[in-house]
Amino acid sequence: MPVTRFEVMLRRPLAGGRAFGDAGSYEELAGRLHFAVDPEHAANKAITDVALAPRDASGRVAFVSDVSILAPVDRSKISGRLILDVVNRGNKVTVPDFNHATRPALGPNSDAHPPVDAGDGWLMRRGWVVASCGWQCDLPPETRGLVGLEAPDALDAVDGGVRHVPSSLPLDRGAELGWRTPPHRRDRGRDGCCGSVPSTCPTARSS
């Protein structure tokens, strides 16, 4: 299995132990999911540069994702349905959207595990399990409480890595703010380019 371990770092009642109809009370399990995938498996070969990532003793590529799971305390009350929360830039969206709940304001001083607002409890009253799992490895490190992923760097990469500059900032501010993505090989960009602006890229092809 790709998941090798669930490192539970927090277990707490949802909404102070409030009951959600027949499903009863809910709890949150939050922590880190440890994965290990076979880079040679056909299902994994589409992952960018997975063949260049470091491997463990069994030949698999390991990575870690933040996770938060909301489920009925009485597991027999689970409806048999799970909704995967595809977080947006590390922010949970499923419960706020379905339950008309508020979203926490995150920043350098926020809680690493901010409380979950259950809103009107729409999902909980129907026995849904909600799993929020991180998938981005380039989230701003100074913002606490985001749901992210720790991914290994590709080997044989361009020295120095590639800067990721938010479009709303001047180009010369990216390095100052520390925005960057893991290193990439020169031949992995569009049209065989390293991903730079064509007019400045030494390997860009003419169209």
MARDO-12318 format. One line per field, with one value per residue: y, x, z of N, C-alpha, C in turn. Coordinates in Angstrom, 1 decimal, always signed. Layout:
// MARDO-12318
n.yy [Y,...];
n.xx [X,...];
n.zz [Z,...];
ca.yy [Y,...];
ca.xx [X,...];
ca.zz [Z,...];
c.yy [Y,...];
c.xx [X,...];
c.zz [Z,...];
***
This chain:
// MARDO-12318
n.yy [-1.2,+2.3,+4.1,+4.1,+4.7,+6.2,+9.0,+10.1,+13.2,+14.8,+14.5,+15.2,+16.3,+17.3,+20.4,+20.8,+18.3,+18.2,+16.7,+15.3,+14.7,+11.5,+10.5,+11.2,+12.4,+13.9,+13.5,+14.8,+13.6,+14.4,+14.8,+13.3,+11.7,+9.0,+8.1,+5.7,+5.0,+3.0,+3.9,+2.7,+1.5,+1.4,+3.1,+5.2,+6.4,+8.7,+10.8,+13.7,+13.6,+11.5,+9.3,+10.4,+10.9,+10.4,+7.1,+4.7,+1.9,-0.2,+0.5,+2.4,+5.6,+8.0,+10.1,+12.7,+13.7,+16.3,+15.7,+15.7,+14.2,+13.9,+12.2,+10.1,+9.5,+7.1,+4.6,+2.9,+4.5,+5.7,+6.6,+5.2,+6.6,+8.8,+11.9,+13.5,+16.2,+18.4,+20.4,+24.0,+25.7,+24.9,+25.4,+24.2,+23.4,+21.9,+21.4,+24.2,+24.9,+23.0,+23.0,+25.6,+27.0,+28.9,+30.0,+29.6,+32.3,+32.4,+32.6,+33.8,+33.5,+31.8,+28.9,+25.7,+23.6,+24.6,+25.1,+23.4,+24.7,+23.5,+24.5,+24.4,+21.7,+19.9,+17.9,+16.2,+15.4,+13.5,+11.5,+11.5,+11.0,+13.1,+13.9,+15.7,+16.3,+17.1,+18.3,+20.0,+21.1,+23.6,+25.6,+28.6,+28.8,+30.3,+30.5,+29.2,+26.3,+25.5,+22.9,+20.8,+19.2,+17.3,+16.8,+14.9,+16.2,+16.2,+14.3,+15.1,+17.7,+21.1,+23.3,+25.3,+25.5,+26.5,+29.6,+30.6,+32.9,+34.9,+36.1,+38.6,+40.1,+42.2,+41.1,+41.2,+40.7,+38.1,+36.4,+37.7,+37.1,+34.4,+32.6,+29.6,+26.6,+23.1,+21.9,+21.5,+19.6,+20.8,+19.9,+19.5,+21.3,+23.2,+22.5,+21.4,+23.2,+25.0,+26.3,+29.0,+32.4,+32.5,+34.4,+34.7,+32.2,+29.9,+27.4,+27.3,+26.5,+27.7,+28.7];
n.xx [+0.8,+0.5,+0.3,+2.1,+2.2,+0.2,+0.6,-0.6,-1.2,-3.0,-6.1,-9.4,-12.6,-15.2,-16.7,-17.0,-18.1,-20.7,-23.8,-24.7,-27.5,-28.6,-26.1,-24.6,-22.0,-18.9,-15.4,-12.0,-9.2,-5.9,-2.8,+0.0,+0.4,+2.3,+3.9,+4.9,+5.9,+6.2,+8.3,+8.6,+6.2,+3.4,+1.2,+2.4,+4.2,+3.6,+4.0,+5.7,+9.2,+9.5,+11.1,+13.6,+13.8,+15.1,+15.4,+14.2,+15.3,+13.9,+13.5,+11.6,+9.9,+9.6,+7.3,+5.6,+2.5,+0.3,-2.6,-6.1,-8.8,-12.3,-14.7,-17.5,-17.6,-18.6,-18.0,-19.7,-21.7,-20.9,-21.7,-20.7,-19.6,-17.1,-15.6,-13.1,-11.2,-9.9,-7.6,-7.2,-4.5,-3.4,-5.5,-8.4,-11.4,-13.8,-15.6,-16.2,-17.6,-19.7,-21.0,-21.6,-19.8,-17.3,-14.0,-10.7,-8.6,-5.4,-1.9,+1.4,+1.2,-0.9,-2.8,-1.3,-3.0,-5.8,-9.0,-11.9,-14.7,-17.9,-20.1,-23.4,-23.5,-24.2,-22.9,-22.1,-24.5,-25.3,-23.6,-21.1,-17.6,-14.9,-11.9,-9.1,-6.3,-2.9,-1.3,+0.4,+3.7,+4.9,+4.0,+3.8,+6.1,+6.0,+3.3,+1.2,-0.8,-1.6,-2.4,-0.2,+2.4,+5.3,+7.8,+10.3,+13.4,+14.2,+16.8,+19.9,+19.4,+18.8,+21.3,+20.7,+17.9,+14.5,+12.9,+9.8,+7.6,+5.0,+2.3,+1.3,+3.3,+6.2,+8.8,+11.3,+10.9,+10.5,+12.7,+13.4,+11.3,+11.5,+10.1,+9.9,+10.3,+10.9,+14.0,+14.3,+14.9,+16.5,+15.4,+12.7,+10.7,+8.2,+8.0,+10.6,+12.1,+13.6,+11.7,+11.9,+11.3,+10.8,+12.5,+14.7,+15.6,+18.2,+17.9,+15.5,+13.3,+12.6,+9.4];
n.zz [+0.0,-0.7,+1.5,+4.4,+7.1,+9.6,+11.3,+14.1,+15.5,+16.8,+18.5,+18.8,+20.0,+17.6,+17.3,+20.0,+20.9,+20.1,+19.1,+16.0,+14.8,+13.9,+13.4,+15.5,+17.7,+16.4,+15.7,+15.3,+13.7,+13.4,+11.7,+10.2,+7.1,+6.0,+3.1,+0.6,-2.6,-5.6,-8.0,-10.5,-11.1,-13.3,-12.8,-11.4,-13.0,-14.3,-12.6,-12.2,-12.6,-10.8,-11.1,-10.6,-8.0,-4.6,-3.3,-0.9,+1.1,+0.1,-2.5,-3.0,-3.3,-0.9,+0.9,+2.7,+4.0,+5.3,+7.1,+7.8,+9.4,+9.7,+11.4,+12.5,+16.1,+17.0,+15.0,+13.7,+12.8,+10.5,+7.2,+5.1,+3.1,+1.8,+1.5,-0.2,+0.6,-1.5,-0.9,-1.1,-2.0,+0.4,+2.2,+3.8,+2.3,+1.9,+4.2,+4.9,+2.5,+2.1,+4.5,+5.1,+6.7,+8.6,+7.6,+8.9,+9.8,+8.7,+9.6,+10.6,+13.3,+13.9,+15.0,+14.7,+14.3,+13.5,+15.0,+13.7,+12.2,+12.3,+11.1,+9.8,+10.0,+7.9,+6.4,+8.4,+9.7,+7.9,+8.0,+6.7,+6.1,+6.2,+4.6,+4.6,+2.7,+2.2,-0.8,-2.0,-2.2,-2.0,-0.3,+1.6,+4.1,+6.4,+7.2,+9.4,+10.0,+7.5,+5.1,+3.9,+1.9,+2.1,-0.1,-1.8,-3.2,-6.7,-8.1,-9.8,-10.7,-11.8,-10.7,-7.9,-8.1,-8.9,-9.0,-7.7,-8.4,-7.1,-9.1,-8.5,-7.4,-7.9,-10.1,-9.0,-6.3,-5.6,-4.8,-2.4,-0.7,-0.5,-2.1,-3.7,-5.8,-5.7,-7.2,-10.8,-13.7,-16.7,-19.0,-18.6,-19.0,-20.9,-24.3,-24.3,-23.0,-20.2,-18.7,-18.4,-19.4,-22.9,-24.4,-22.9,-22.3,-22.7,-23.9,-25.3,-27.9,-31.2,-32.4];
ca.yy [+0.0,+3.6,+4.7,+3.2,+5.0,+7.4,+9.6,+10.9,+14.2,+15.4,+13.8,+16.1,+16.4,+18.3,+21.3,+20.6,+17.1,+18.3,+15.6,+15.6,+13.8,+10.0,+10.2,+11.4,+13.3,+13.6,+13.8,+15.1,+13.0,+15.2,+14.4,+13.2,+10.4,+8.7,+7.3,+5.1,+4.6,+2.4,+4.7,+1.9,+1.1,+2.1,+4.1,+6.3,+7.0,+10.0,+11.8,+14.4,+13.4,+10.5,+8.4,+11.0,+11.1,+9.4,+5.9,+4.0,+0.6,-1.1,+1.1,+3.2,+7.0,+8.3,+11.5,+12.9,+14.7,+16.6,+15.1,+15.9,+13.3,+14.1,+11.0,+9.9,+8.8,+5.7,+4.3,+2.2,+5.5,+6.2,+6.2,+4.4,+7.6,+9.7,+13.0,+13.9,+17.6,+18.8,+21.7,+25.0,+26.4,+24.5,+25.7,+23.3,+24.0,+21.1,+21.7,+25.5,+25.0,+22.2,+23.3,+27.1,+27.3,+29.9,+29.5,+30.3,+33.2,+31.8,+33.5,+33.3,+33.2,+31.0,+27.6,+24.7,+22.8,+25.5,+24.4,+23.2,+25.2,+22.6,+25.2,+23.8,+20.2,+19.2,+16.6,+15.3,+14.8,+12.5,+10.4,+11.6,+11.1,+14.2,+13.8,+16.8,+15.8,+18.0,+17.8,+21.0,+21.2,+24.9,+26.5,+29.5,+28.1,+31.1,+30.5,+28.0,+25.7,+25.0,+21.4,+20.7,+18.0,+17.3,+16.0,+14.9,+16.9,+15.4,+14.3,+15.5,+18.8,+22.3,+23.9,+26.5,+25.4,+27.4,+30.5,+30.7,+34.3,+35.2,+37.0,+39.9,+40.7,+42.5,+40.0,+41.2,+40.4,+36.7,+35.9,+38.3,+36.4,+33.0,+31.7,+28.7,+25.3,+22.2,+22.0,+20.8,+19.5,+21.8,+19.3,+19.1,+22.4,+23.2,+22.5,+21.1,+24.4,+24.9,+26.9,+30.4,+33.2,+32.1,+35.3,+34.6,+30.9,+29.5,+26.1,+27.4,+26.3,+28.7,+28.1];
ca.xx [+0.0,+1.2,+0.3,+2.8,+2.0,-0.6,+1.2,-1.7,-0.7,-4.1,-7.4,-10.2,-14.0,-15.6,-17.7,-17.2,-18.8,-22.1,-24.4,-25.2,-28.6,-28.4,-24.7,-24.0,-20.8,-17.8,-14.0,-11.0,-7.9,-5.0,-1.4,+0.8,+0.4,+3.6,+3.7,+6.1,+5.4,+7.1,+8.4,+8.5,+4.8,+2.8,+0.3,+3.2,+5.2,+3.1,+4.4,+6.9,+10.5,+9.5,+12.3,+14.8,+13.7,+15.8,+14.6,+14.5,+16.0,+13.0,+13.4,+10.4,+10.0,+8.9,+7.0,+4.8,+1.4,-0.5,-4.0,-7.2,-10.0,-13.5,-15.5,-18.3,-17.0,-19.1,-17.7,-20.9,-22.6,-20.4,-22.6,-20.0,-19.2,-16.0,-15.3,-11.7,-11.1,-8.8,-7.3,-6.8,-3.3,-3.3,-6.7,-9.5,-12.6,-15.0,-16.6,-16.8,-18.4,-20.9,-21.7,-21.7,-19.0,-16.3,-12.7,-9.8,-7.6,-4.1,-0.8,+2.6,+0.9,-2.1,-2.7,-0.9,-4.2,-6.9,-10.3,-12.8,-16.0,-18.8,-21.2,-24.7,-23.4,-24.9,-22.2,-22.0,-25.8,-25.5,-22.6,-19.9,-16.2,-14.2,-10.5,-8.3,-4.9,-2.1,-0.7,+1.3,+5.0,+5.5,+3.3,+4.6,+6.4,+5.7,+1.9,+0.9,-2.1,-1.9,-2.4,+0.7,+3.1,+6.8,+8.2,+11.8,+13.9,+14.7,+18.3,+20.4,+18.6,+19.6,+21.8,+20.1,+16.5,+13.7,+12.1,+8.3,+7.2,+3.5,+2.1,+0.9,+4.5,+7.2,+9.7,+12.5,+10.6,+10.4,+13.9,+13.4,+10.3,+11.8,+9.2,+10.7,+9.8,+12.1,+14.8,+13.8,+15.8,+16.3,+14.6,+11.3,+9.8,+7.4,+8.8,+12.0,+12.8,+13.8,+10.6,+12.2,+10.7,+11.5,+13.5,+15.8,+16.0,+19.2,+17.6,+14.2,+13.2,+11.8,+8.2];
ca.zz [+0.0,-0.7,+2.9,+5.3,+8.5,+10.0,+12.5,+14.7,+16.3,+17.5,+18.4,+19.6,+19.6,+16.7,+17.7,+21.4,+21.2,+19.7,+18.4,+14.7,+14.5,+14.1,+13.3,+16.8,+17.7,+15.5,+16.2,+14.3,+13.8,+12.5,+11.8,+9.0,+6.4,+5.4,+1.8,-0.2,-3.9,-6.5,-9.2,-11.7,-11.3,-14.4,-12.3,-10.8,-14.0,-14.8,-11.6,-12.7,-12.0,-9.7,-11.4,-10.2,-6.5,-3.8,-2.9,+0.3,+1.0,-0.7,-3.9,-3.1,-3.1,+0.3,+1.1,+3.9,+3.7,+6.4,+6.9,+8.9,+9.1,+10.5,+11.4,+13.8,+17.2,+16.8,+13.6,+13.1,+12.3,+9.2,+6.1,+4.0,+2.1,+2.2,+0.6,-0.2,+0.5,-2.3,-0.3,-2.1,-1.4,+1.8,+3.0,+3.8,+1.6,+1.8,+5.2,+4.8,+1.4,+2.2,+5.8,+5.3,+7.9,+8.4,+7.5,+9.9,+9.2,+9.0,+9.5,+11.3,+14.7,+14.0,+15.5,+13.7,+14.0,+13.9,+15.2,+12.6,+12.3,+11.6,+10.5,+10.1,+10.2,+6.8,+6.1,+9.6,+9.9,+6.9,+8.3,+5.8,+6.6,+5.4,+4.7,+4.0,+2.6,+1.5,-2.0,-2.5,-1.5,-2.2,+0.5,+2.4,+5.4,+7.6,+7.5,+10.2,+9.9,+6.2,+4.9,+2.8,+1.6,+2.1,-1.2,-2.0,-4.4,-7.8,-8.2,-11.1,-11.0,-12.1,-9.5,-7.4,-8.1,-9.7,-8.2,-7.9,-8.0,-7.3,-10.2,-8.0,-6.9,-8.8,-10.3,-8.1,-4.9,-5.3,-4.0,-1.1,+0.0,-0.4,-2.8,-4.7,-6.0,-5.7,-8.4,-11.9,-14.8,-17.8,-20.2,-18.2,-19.2,-22.1,-25.6,-24.1,-22.3,-18.7,-18.1,-18.4,-20.5,-24.1,-24.9,-22.0,-22.1,-23.6,-24.5,-25.9,-29.3,-31.9,-32.7];
c.yy [+1.3,+4.2,+3.6,+3.4,+6.2,+7.9,+10.6,+11.9,+14.9,+14.6,+14.7,+16.0,+17.5,+19.1,+21.0,+19.3,+17.1,+17.1,+16.1,+14.6,+12.3,+9.7,+10.4,+12.4,+12.9,+13.9,+14.1,+14.3,+13.7,+14.7,+14.4,+11.8,+10.2,+7.8,+6.8,+4.5,+4.0,+3.2,+4.0,+1.4,+2.0,+3.3,+5.3,+7.0,+8.4,+11.1,+12.4,+14.1,+12.4,+9.6,+9.0,+11.3,+10.1,+8.3,+5.3,+2.6,-0.4,-0.6,+2.0,+4.7,+7.4,+9.8,+11.5,+14.0,+15.0,+16.1,+15.5,+15.0,+13.6,+12.8,+10.8,+9.1,+7.4,+5.4,+3.5,+3.2,+6.1,+5.7,+5.3,+5.3,+8.5,+10.7,+13.5,+15.4,+18.0,+20.2,+22.7,+25.9,+26.1,+24.7,+24.7,+24.0,+23.2,+21.4,+23.2,+25.6,+24.3,+22.6,+24.8,+27.5,+28.4,+29.2,+30.2,+31.2,+32.8,+32.8,+33.0,+32.9,+32.4,+29.6,+26.6,+23.8,+23.6,+24.7,+24.4,+23.7,+24.2,+23.2,+24.6,+22.3,+19.4,+17.9,+15.7,+14.6,+13.6,+11.4,+10.4,+11.6,+12.2,+14.1,+14.9,+16.4,+16.7,+17.4,+18.8,+21.1,+22.6,+26.0,+27.4,+29.0,+29.0,+31.1,+29.1,+27.6,+25.3,+23.5,+21.2,+19.3,+18.2,+16.3,+16.0,+15.7,+15.9,+15.5,+14.7,+16.7,+20.0,+22.9,+25.2,+26.4,+26.4,+28.3,+30.5,+32.1,+34.5,+36.3,+38.5,+40.7,+41.1,+41.3,+40.0,+41.0,+39.0,+36.1,+36.4,+37.5,+35.0,+32.1,+30.9,+27.3,+24.4,+22.2,+21.1,+20.6,+20.4,+21.2,+19.0,+20.2,+22.2,+23.3,+22.2,+22.2,+24.2,+25.6,+28.4,+31.1,+32.9,+33.1,+35.3,+33.2,+30.4,+28.2,+26.2,+27.2,+27.4,+28.0,+28.1];
c.xx [+0.9,+1.4,+1.0,+2.6,+1.1,-0.1,+0.2,-1.0,-1.7,-5.4,-8.3,-11.7,-14.3,-16.7,-18.1,-18.0,-20.3,-22.5,-24.9,-26.3,-28.2,-26.9,-23.9,-22.8,-19.7,-16.5,-13.1,-9.8,-7.0,-3.6,-0.8,+0.7,+1.7,+3.3,+5.0,+5.5,+6.5,+7.2,+8.4,+7.1,+4.2,+1.9,+1.1,+4.1,+4.8,+3.5,+5.7,+8.1,+10.5,+10.7,+13.6,+14.8,+14.5,+14.9,+15.1,+15.1,+15.2,+12.8,+12.2,+10.7,+9.1,+8.5,+5.9,+3.7,+0.7,-1.9,-4.9,-8.4,-11.1,-14.4,-16.3,-17.5,-17.4,-19.0,-18.8,-21.9,-22.1,-21.4,-22.0,-19.5,-18.1,-15.8,-13.9,-11.7,-9.8,-8.5,-6.8,-5.7,-3.1,-4.5,-7.8,-10.7,-13.9,-16.1,-17.1,-17.8,-19.8,-21.7,-21.9,-21.0,-17.9,-14.9,-11.7,-8.9,-6.2,-3.0,+0.4,+2.3,-0.3,-1.7,-2.2,-2.0,-5.4,-8.2,-11.1,-14.2,-17.0,-19.9,-22.6,-24.7,-24.0,-24.2,-22.2,-23.4,-26.0,-24.4,-21.4,-18.6,-15.6,-12.7,-9.8,-6.9,-4.1,-1.5,+0.2,+2.6,+5.6,+4.7,+4.2,+4.9,+6.1,+4.2,+1.6,-0.6,-2.5,-1.7,-1.5,+1.4,+4.6,+7.2,+9.7,+12.2,+14.3,+16.2,+18.7,+19.7,+19.5,+20.1,+21.1,+18.6,+15.8,+12.9,+10.7,+7.9,+5.7,+3.3,+1.7,+2.1,+5.4,+8.2,+10.9,+12.2,+10.5,+11.5,+13.8,+12.4,+10.5,+10.9,+10.0,+10.0,+11.1,+12.8,+14.2,+14.9,+15.5,+15.4,+13.2,+10.3,+9.1,+8.3,+10.3,+12.8,+12.8,+12.7,+10.8,+11.4,+11.5,+12.7,+14.8,+16.4,+17.0,+18.9,+16.2,+14.2,+12.4,+10.6,+8.0];
c.zz [+0.0,+0.7,+3.8,+6.8,+8.6,+11.3,+13.1,+15.7,+17.2,+17.3,+19.4,+19.1,+18.6,+17.3,+19.2,+21.8,+20.8,+18.9,+17.0,+14.3,+14.8,+14.0,+14.6,+16.7,+16.8,+16.3,+15.0,+14.6,+12.8,+12.7,+10.4,+8.4,+5.8,+4.2,+1.3,-1.4,-4.7,-7.7,-10.5,-12.0,-12.4,-13.9,-11.7,-11.8,-14.5,-13.8,-12.1,-11.9,-10.9,-9.9,-10.9,-8.7,-5.8,-3.4,-1.6,+0.1,+0.1,-2.2,-4.1,-2.8,-1.9,+0.4,+2.2,+3.6,+5.0,+6.1,+8.1,+8.5,+10.1,+10.3,+12.6,+14.8,+17.2,+15.4,+12.9,+12.5,+11.0,+8.1,+5.0,+2.9,+2.7,+1.1,+0.8,-0.4,-0.2,-1.9,-1.4,-1.4,+0.1,+2.7,+2.8,+3.2,+1.7,+2.9,+5.2,+3.6,+1.6,+3.5,+6.1,+6.5,+7.6,+8.2,+8.4,+9.1,+9.7,+8.8,+10.3,+12.7,+14.9,+14.5,+14.4,+13.4,+14.4,+14.0,+13.9,+12.9,+11.6,+11.0,+10.8,+10.2,+9.1,+6.5,+7.2,+9.9,+9.0,+7.0,+7.4,+6.6,+5.6,+5.7,+3.9,+4.0,+1.7,+0.2,-2.6,-1.6,-1.5,-1.4,+1.3,+3.8,+6.6,+8.0,+8.2,+10.0,+8.5,+6.1,+3.7,+2.7,+1.6,+1.0,-1.3,-3.2,-5.5,-7.8,-9.6,-11.6,-11.3,-10.8,-9.1,-7.4,-9.0,-8.8,-8.7,-7.5,-8.2,-8.3,-9.7,-7.4,-8.0,-8.9,-9.4,-6.7,-4.6,-4.5,-2.6,-0.2,+0.2,-1.1,-3.8,-4.7,-5.9,-7.1,-9.5,-12.9,-15.9,-18.9,-19.8,-18.5,-20.6,-23.3,-25.4,-23.4,-20.8,-18.0,-18.0,-19.5,-21.8,-24.6,-24.1,-21.8,-23.1,-24.4,-25.2,-27.4,-30.0,-32.4,-34.3];
***
